[in-house]
Amino acid sequence: MMRRDKKGLYMPHHRNLSALVLTLALAGFGLAGCGGGGAPVSAGSTAVSSPPTSASPAKAQHGENGAPIGWTYLNVGARTGGPSVIVKLLASGGTLDLIVSHPVTTSAGAEIFRPLLMRYNLASGDLSGPSTSPYAFPHTLATATPTSSVALYYPTFDKPPVFVRAGSQSEIAPFPSAVPTYYSGINPATNPGPLDNVVIGTTGQWVWVALKGPAAAPFSGLVWQFRHWNRILAVNLQTRQFFVYPIPPSSSLASVNPGWWEAPGFASAGQRVYIAVGSWLGVFPSVPTSRAPVVLTGPPAALTAARGRQMMAALSALYWQASDGLASYWNCSVMQDPSLTACPAPTSGSLNGSWVLDPTVFNHGDYPAAFLWAASFPLVPGSAMANTRAQMVATILRLVQSPLTTAQILYPTAAAARAGFHDTPPTPLPGFTIKGSYYWAVPAGS
């Protein structure tokens, strides 16, 4: 288990500790952008299709007058200096215009996202530096992709969606029942949601849909926002044939925010379809086949390794802030230590908070973005880092559900809380030992 070099008992209360931890996670994060594992790996050797087709080795495909079929990692974050994601594509000859969402902090301290333009040469693979974008951001997710006459329609509660071509009921096609759809706001999902299953474009009778997943959270106890764009569905409105293509995983904080909100970009030109998810650019044949695109170029191994270290640092910060804050809450606010020996805070009796004491966390599962990033970060199963991450996440989820998080609601006064817990700390905390009526910090290294 990761330990701190120094332990402070008192932690200032932050109602929006998510922003604080994001700042920590992004320190020195100039290479941030969406990416997957260290070495290039296949995104799946075959696509899920209907009717079933025999598997064949995945290879980069070259078509006449077309770019190679497959996924390429474009390190847009290295050019913009922040956790940027591609939100729109425009094809022009052998060039793709990438409209990138770039985070900017205003003078008032608010974070906003501004569009930047980058150009990608399909033949050479060259990516230009960012410039001011002449294209505005779409106003809503539904229009985040080229205007299409096809959309997902959700007719009634607990009913599967159907495709509907506006103005022509004869064009209605049922959504493939073999393809699961999810809703990020509910776990387990009861309805597919329009934020999580979006038509991004069409090529002839083929409709391209971006889908979120996975079905289950990476750790039991996570409620929402753990789903991300993980599949592309291509379905033919006439024949009902369909193919499902996996999207390479992401190791970037931008996959949680703003990538969670932004629909993948889509463009088509000639024999090719281009789909951008985060910093991944996928090239598909305009008439889909059963073969899933491979990863042609993945993110640099050094970038993924650096993100792993930054992820663990952010998770460690959340871990110790949760423990320190709960200890401070008990010692200072509940026990109101008169000598201040166990409560070295400037004032005693105030709510010396931890982010886990925020009611939106334990009531609604509204975890900080950095925690969701850490929980979903792609690590090698069984590795030392994966095992450490699992222990820390499990402990944090236990602390969120500890008696201390609900004590402030159950007991209206400090005296009531002391009586309810019989003047005894009700739960163990990492880095602390219980002696008498207080939590006492364990010296670092002991």
C-alpha positions as CSV (number, residue, x, y, z in Angstrom):
1,M,0.0,0.0,0.0
2,M,1.3,3.4,-0.9
3,R,2.2,5.6,2.2
4,R,2.7,9.3,2.7
5,D,6.0,10.9,3.7
6,K,4.2,13.3,6.0
7,K,0.8,13.1,7.6
8,G,-1.3,16.1,8.5
9,L,-4.4,15.4,10.6
10,Y,-6.4,18.5,9.6
11,M,-7.5,18.9,6.1
12,P,-9.4,22.1,4.9
13,H,-12.9,21.4,3.7
14,H,-13.5,21.6,-0.1
15,R,-17.0,21.2,-1.4
16,N,-15.5,20.7,-4.9
17,L,-12.5,18.6,-4.2
18,S,-12.8,17.1,-7.6
19,A,-11.3,20.3,-9.1
20,L,-8.5,20.2,-6.5
21,V,-7.5,16.7,-7.4
22,L,-7.8,17.3,-11.1
23,T,-5.3,20.1,-10.7
24,L,-3.0,17.7,-8.9
25,A,-3.4,15.0,-11.5
26,L,-2.8,17.4,-14.3
27,A,0.4,19.0,-12.9
28,G,3.0,18.4,-15.5
29,F,0.4,16.8,-17.7
30,G,1.4,18.5,-20.9
31,L,1.1,15.2,-22.8
32,A,-2.5,14.6,-21.8
33,G,-4.8,13.3,-24.5
34,C,-6.7,10.1,-25.0
35,G,-4.7,7.0,-25.4
36,G,-4.5,3.3,-24.7
37,G,-1.9,0.8,-23.4
38,G,1.8,1.1,-23.8
39,A,2.5,-0.9,-26.9
40,P,0.2,-1.1,-30.0
41,V,-2.3,-3.9,-29.5
42,S,-5.2,-5.1,-31.6
43,A,-8.5,-3.5,-30.9
44,G,-10.1,-6.9,-31.7
45,S,-9.3,-9.4,-34.4
46,T,-12.9,-9.7,-35.7
47,A,-16.0,-7.6,-35.4
48,V,-19.2,-8.9,-33.9
49,S,-21.5,-9.3,-36.8
50,S,-24.8,-10.5,-38.2
51,P,-24.9,-13.0,-39.7
52,P,-21.9,-14.7,-38.1
53,T,-18.8,-14.8,-40.1
54,S,-15.6,-16.9,-39.8
55,A,-12.7,-15.3,-38.0
56,S,-9.7,-14.2,-39.9
57,P,-6.4,-12.6,-38.9
58,A,-6.7,-8.8,-38.5
59,K,-4.5,-6.9,-40.9
60,A,-4.3,-3.4,-42.0
61,Q,-6.3,-3.0,-45.2
62,H,-5.5,-0.7,-48.0
63,G,-8.2,0.1,-50.5
64,E,-8.0,1.8,-53.8
65,N,-7.7,5.6,-53.2
66,G,-8.2,5.0,-49.5
67,A,-6.2,5.4,-46.3
68,P,-5.2,2.2,-44.3
69,I,-8.0,0.6,-42.3
70,G,-7.3,0.8,-38.6
71,W,-6.9,2.9,-35.5
72,T,-4.1,5.5,-35.2
73,Y,-3.3,7.4,-32.0
74,L,-2.9,11.2,-32.6
75,N,-1.3,12.8,-29.6
76,V,-3.3,16.0,-29.8
77,G,-2.7,16.8,-26.1
78,A,1.1,17.1,-26.7
79,R,0.3,19.9,-29.2
80,T,-2.3,21.7,-27.2
81,G,-0.7,21.3,-23.8
82,G,-3.8,19.9,-22.1
83,P,-6.3,17.0,-21.9
84,S,-7.8,17.7,-25.3
85,V,-10.2,15.5,-27.3
86,I,-11.3,15.5,-30.9
87,V,-15.0,16.4,-31.1
88,K,-15.5,17.0,-34.9
89,L,-14.0,15.9,-38.2
90,L,-14.2,17.4,-41.6
91,A,-12.7,15.6,-44.6
92,S,-11.2,17.5,-47.5
93,G,-9.2,15.6,-50.1
94,G,-6.3,13.8,-48.4
95,T,-6.6,16.0,-45.3
96,L,-8.7,15.8,-42.2
97,D,-9.7,18.9,-40.2
98,L,-9.7,18.0,-36.5
99,I,-11.7,20.3,-34.2
100,V,-10.3,19.8,-30.8
101,S,-11.9,20.6,-27.4
102,H,-9.2,22.3,-25.3
103,P,-9.7,23.2,-21.6
104,V,-9.0,26.8,-20.6
105,T,-9.3,28.4,-17.2
106,T,-10.9,31.8,-17.1
107,S,-9.7,34.7,-15.0
108,A,-12.6,33.9,-12.7
109,G,-11.3,30.4,-12.2
110,A,-13.9,28.6,-14.2
111,E,-12.9,25.9,-16.7
112,I,-14.3,26.3,-20.2
113,F,-13.6,24.4,-23.4
114,R,-12.5,26.2,-26.6
115,P,-12.2,24.8,-30.1
116,L,-8.9,24.5,-31.8
117,L,-8.2,23.4,-35.4
118,M,-5.5,20.8,-36.3
119,R,-4.9,19.2,-39.7
120,Y,-4.0,15.6,-40.3
121,N,-2.4,14.4,-43.6
122,L,-3.7,11.0,-44.3
123,A,-0.9,10.0,-46.6
124,S,2.1,11.2,-44.5
125,G,0.6,11.0,-41.1
126,D,1.7,14.5,-40.3
127,L,-0.3,16.4,-37.6
128,S,-0.2,20.2,-37.7
129,G,0.0,22.4,-34.6
130,P,-3.2,23.9,-33.2
131,S,-4.7,27.1,-34.5
132,T,-7.8,29.1,-33.9
133,S,-10.8,27.1,-35.2
134,P,-13.2,28.7,-37.7
135,Y,-15.7,26.1,-36.7
136,A,-17.8,26.5,-33.5
137,F,-18.6,23.7,-31.1
138,P,-21.9,22.0,-31.6
139,H,-24.5,23.3,-29.2
140,T,-25.7,19.8,-28.1
141,L,-24.5,16.3,-28.2
142,A,-27.2,15.4,-30.7
143,T,-25.7,17.8,-33.2
144,A,-22.1,17.0,-32.4
145,T,-21.8,15.1,-35.6
146,P,-22.8,15.8,-39.2
147,T,-26.5,16.4,-39.7
148,S,-28.2,13.1,-40.5
149,S,-31.8,12.1,-41.2
150,V,-31.3,9.0,-39.1
151,A,-31.6,9.1,-35.3
152,L,-32.2,6.7,-32.4
153,Y,-35.7,7.0,-31.2
154,Y,-36.8,5.8,-27.7
155,P,-40.6,5.3,-27.9
156,T,-41.6,4.1,-24.4
157,F,-40.0,3.3,-21.1
158,D,-38.2,0.0,-21.0
159,K,-38.5,-0.6,-24.7
160,P,-35.5,-1.0,-27.0
161,P,-34.7,1.9,-29.3
162,V,-35.5,1.9,-33.0
163,F,-33.9,3.7,-35.9
164,V,-36.2,6.3,-37.5
165,R,-35.6,8.1,-40.8
166,A,-37.4,11.4,-40.4
167,G,-40.5,11.8,-42.5
168,S,-40.7,8.2,-43.8
169,Q,-42.1,5.6,-41.5
170,S,-41.2,3.0,-44.1
171,E,-37.6,3.5,-43.1
172,I,-38.0,2.4,-39.5
173,A,-35.6,-0.4,-38.6
174,P,-35.3,-2.2,-35.3
175,F,-32.2,-1.8,-33.3
176,P,-30.2,-5.1,-33.4
177,S,-31.3,-7.1,-30.3
178,A,-27.9,-8.8,-30.0
179,V,-26.1,-5.5,-29.4
180,P,-26.4,-4.3,-25.8
181,T,-27.0,-0.7,-25.0
182,Y,-26.5,1.1,-21.7
183,Y,-27.4,4.2,-19.8
184,S,-24.6,5.9,-17.9
185,G,-26.9,7.4,-15.4
186,I,-28.2,4.1,-14.0
187,N,-26.5,1.0,-12.8
188,P,-27.8,-1.6,-13.5
189,A,-29.2,0.0,-16.6
190,T,-32.9,-0.2,-17.3
191,N,-33.0,2.0,-20.4
192,P,-30.6,2.8,-23.1
193,G,-29.8,6.5,-22.9
194,P,-29.5,9.1,-25.7
195,L,-26.3,10.3,-24.1
196,D,-24.7,6.9,-24.5
197,N,-26.0,5.6,-27.8
198,V,-25.7,8.2,-30.6
199,V,-26.0,8.1,-34.4
200,I,-22.9,9.8,-35.7
201,G,-23.3,9.5,-39.4
202,T,-24.4,7.5,-42.5
203,T,-22.9,6.1,-45.7
204,G,-25.7,5.0,-48.0
205,Q,-27.9,2.6,-46.2
206,W,-25.3,2.1,-43.5
207,V,-25.8,3.9,-40.2
208,W,-22.9,4.4,-37.8
209,V,-23.6,4.5,-34.1
210,A,-21.3,5.2,-31.1
211,L,-22.1,3.1,-28.0
212,K,-20.9,3.3,-24.4
213,G,-19.9,0.4,-22.2
214,P,-18.9,-1.8,-20.4
215,A,-22.0,-3.4,-18.8
216,A,-20.4,-3.6,-15.3
217,A,-18.4,-1.1,-13.3
218,P,-14.6,-1.9,-12.9
219,F,-15.2,-2.0,-9.2
220,S,-18.4,-2.8,-7.3
221,G,-19.8,0.3,-5.7
222,L,-19.3,2.7,-8.6
223,V,-22.7,3.9,-9.8
224,W,-22.3,6.0,-12.9
225,Q,-19.9,7.7,-15.4
226,F,-17.7,4.6,-15.5
227,R,-19.0,3.9,-19.0
228,H,-17.2,5.3,-21.9
229,W,-17.2,5.2,-25.7
230,N,-16.1,1.6,-26.3
231,R,-17.9,0.4,-29.5
232,I,-18.9,1.5,-33.0
233,L,-21.9,-0.2,-34.5
234,A,-22.5,-0.2,-38.3
235,V,-26.0,-1.4,-39.3
236,N,-27.7,-1.6,-42.7
237,L,-31.2,-0.2,-42.7
238,Q,-32.3,-2.4,-45.6
239,T,-30.6,-5.8,-44.9
240,R,-30.4,-5.4,-41.1
241,Q,-26.8,-6.7,-41.3
242,F,-24.6,-5.2,-38.6
243,F,-21.0,-5.1,-37.4
244,V,-19.7,-4.0,-34.0
245,Y,-16.1,-2.7,-33.7
246,P,-14.3,-2.2,-30.4
247,I,-12.7,1.2,-29.7
248,P,-9.2,1.0,-28.2
249,P,-9.1,1.8,-24.4
250,S,-8.0,5.1,-23.1
251,S,-5.5,5.9,-20.4
252,S,-6.3,9.7,-20.3
253,L,-8.1,11.8,-17.8
254,A,-9.8,13.4,-20.8
255,S,-11.7,10.1,-21.3
256,V,-13.6,11.0,-18.2
257,N,-14.0,14.8,-18.7
258,P,-14.6,16.1,-21.3
259,G,-14.5,12.9,-23.3
260,W,-17.4,11.4,-21.4
261,W,-19.7,14.1,-22.8
262,E,-18.6,14.5,-26.3
263,A,-19.9,12.2,-29.1
264,P,-17.2,10.7,-31.4
265,G,-16.4,12.8,-34.5
266,F,-17.4,11.4,-37.9
267,A,-16.6,12.2,-41.5
268,S,-16.8,10.2,-44.8
269,A,-15.0,10.7,-48.1
270,G,-14.8,8.4,-51.0
271,Q,-14.3,4.8,-49.8
272,R,-13.5,5.7,-46.3
273,V,-15.2,6.6,-43.0
274,Y,-13.3,8.4,-40.3
275,I,-14.2,8.3,-36.6
276,A,-12.4,10.1,-33.8
277,V,-12.7,9.1,-30.2
278,G,-10.6,11.2,-27.8
279,S,-7.2,11.1,-29.6
280,W,-7.9,7.9,-31.5
281,L,-8.6,8.2,-35.2
282,G,-10.3,5.1,-36.8
283,V,-10.4,4.5,-40.5
284,F,-13.1,2.2,-41.8
285,P,-14.4,1.2,-45.3
286,S,-17.5,3.1,-46.2
287,V,-19.1,-0.3,-46.9
288,P,-18.4,-2.1,-43.6
289,T,-17.0,-5.6,-43.4
290,S,-16.7,-8.2,-40.6
291,R,-13.0,-7.5,-40.1
292,A,-12.3,-5.2,-37.1
293,P,-9.7,-2.5,-37.6
294,V,-6.4,-3.1,-35.8
295,V,-4.3,-0.5,-33.9
296,L,-1.9,0.7,-36.5
297,T,-0.1,3.2,-34.2
298,G,-0.6,3.3,-30.5
299,P,0.4,5.9,-27.9
300,P,4.1,6.1,-26.9
301,A,4.9,3.7,-24.1
302,A,6.6,6.6,-22.1
303,L,3.3,8.6,-22.3
304,T,1.2,5.7,-20.9
305,A,3.8,5.0,-18.2
306,A,3.8,8.7,-17.1
307,R,0.0,8.6,-17.0
308,G,0.1,5.6,-14.8
309,R,2.3,7.4,-12.3
310,Q,0.1,10.5,-12.4
311,M,-3.0,8.3,-12.0
312,M,-1.6,6.6,-8.9
313,A,-0.5,10.0,-7.4
314,A,-4.1,11.3,-7.9
315,L,-5.6,8.2,-6.4
316,S,-3.2,8.4,-3.4
317,A,-4.1,12.0,-2.8
318,L,-7.8,11.1,-2.7
319,Y,-7.0,8.1,-0.5
320,W,-5.2,10.1,2.2
321,Q,-7.6,13.1,1.9
322,A,-10.5,10.7,2.7
323,S,-8.7,9.2,5.7
324,D,-7.3,12.5,7.1
325,G,-10.6,14.3,6.6
326,L,-12.7,11.6,8.4
327,A,-10.2,11.6,11.3
328,S,-10.3,15.3,11.5
329,Y,-14.1,15.3,11.4
330,W,-14.3,12.9,14.3
331,N,-11.6,14.5,16.5
332,C,-12.5,18.1,15.8
333,S,-16.2,18.2,15.0
334,V,-17.6,15.2,17.0
335,M,-15.2,14.9,20.0
336,Q,-14.3,18.6,19.9
337,D,-10.9,17.9,21.4
338,P,-10.5,20.6,24.1
339,S,-6.7,20.4,24.2
340,L,-6.3,20.5,20.4
341,T,-3.7,17.7,20.8
342,A,-5.7,15.4,18.5
343,C,-7.1,18.3,16.5
344,P,-4.4,20.7,15.4
345,A,-6.8,22.8,13.5
346,P,-7.0,26.6,13.7
347,T,-10.5,26.3,15.1
348,S,-12.3,23.5,16.8
349,G,-15.9,22.4,16.2
350,S,-16.2,23.3,12.5
351,L,-16.8,20.7,9.8
352,N,-13.2,19.8,9.0
353,G,-14.2,18.0,5.8
354,S,-13.2,15.2,3.6
355,W,-14.5,14.9,0.0
356,V,-16.1,11.6,1.2
357,L,-18.3,13.7,3.5
358,D,-19.9,15.5,0.6
359,P,-23.5,14.1,0.5
360,T,-23.5,13.9,-3.3
361,V,-20.8,11.3,-2.9
362,F,-22.3,8.9,-0.5
363,N,-25.9,9.6,-1.5
364,H,-25.5,9.6,-5.3
365,G,-22.1,8.1,-6.1
366,D,-20.9,11.3,-7.5
367,Y,-17.2,10.6,-7.3
368,P,-14.4,12.9,-8.3
369,A,-13.4,12.6,-12.0
370,A,-9.9,11.6,-10.9
371,F,-11.3,8.7,-8.9
372,L,-13.3,7.4,-11.9
373,W,-10.2,7.8,-14.1
374,A,-8.1,5.8,-11.6
375,A,-10.7,3.1,-11.3
376,S,-11.0,2.7,-15.1
377,F,-7.4,3.1,-16.0
378,P,-6.2,0.2,-18.2
379,L,-3.5,-1.7,-16.2
380,V,-2.1,-5.2,-16.7
381,P,-4.2,-7.5,-14.6
382,G,-2.3,-9.0,-11.7
383,S,0.5,-6.4,-11.9
384,A,1.8,-4.7,-8.8
385,M,0.3,-1.4,-9.8
386,A,-3.1,-3.1,-10.5
387,N,-3.1,-4.8,-7.1
388,T,-2.2,-1.6,-5.3
389,R,-4.9,0.3,-7.2
390,A,-7.5,-2.4,-6.3
391,Q,-6.6,-2.1,-2.6
392,M,-6.8,1.6,-2.5
393,V,-10.1,1.8,-4.5
394,A,-11.6,-0.8,-2.2
395,T,-10.6,1.1,0.9
396,I,-11.9,4.4,-0.5
397,L,-15.3,2.8,-1.3
398,R,-15.4,1.4,2.2
399,L,-14.7,4.9,3.7
400,V,-17.4,6.4,1.6
401,Q,-19.9,3.9,3.2
402,S,-18.5,4.2,6.7
403,P,-20.6,5.4,9.6
404,L,-18.7,8.7,9.7
405,T,-20.0,9.8,6.3
406,T,-23.7,9.6,7.5
407,A,-23.1,10.7,11.1
408,Q,-23.5,14.4,10.1
409,I,-27.0,13.6,8.9
410,L,-28.1,11.0,11.5
411,Y,-26.9,13.1,14.4
412,P,-27.9,16.8,14.5
413,T,-25.4,17.7,17.2
414,A,-21.9,16.7,18.2
415,A,-23.3,15.5,21.6
416,A,-25.8,13.3,19.8
417,A,-23.0,11.8,17.7
418,R,-20.8,11.2,20.7
419,A,-23.7,9.4,22.5
420,G,-24.6,7.4,19.3
421,F,-21.0,6.1,19.0
422,H,-20.4,5.8,22.8
423,D,-17.4,8.2,22.5
424,T,-15.6,5.6,20.4
425,P,-14.3,6.1,16.8
426,P,-16.7,3.8,14.8
427,T,-14.4,2.6,12.0
428,P,-10.6,2.0,11.3
429,L,-8.9,4.6,9.1
430,P,-5.7,4.1,7.1
431,G,-2.7,5.8,8.7
432,F,-4.4,6.1,12.1
433,T,-4.7,4.1,15.3
434,I,-7.6,4.3,17.7
435,K,-6.6,5.2,21.3
436,G,-9.3,6.0,23.7
437,S,-11.8,8.4,22.1
438,Y,-9.6,9.7,19.3
439,Y,-7.8,8.8,16.1
440,W,-4.0,9.2,16.4
441,A,-1.8,9.5,13.3
442,V,0.7,6.7,12.8
443,P,4.2,8.2,12.2
444,A,5.4,7.8,8.6
445,G,7.6,4.7,8.2
446,S,6.4,3.0,11.4
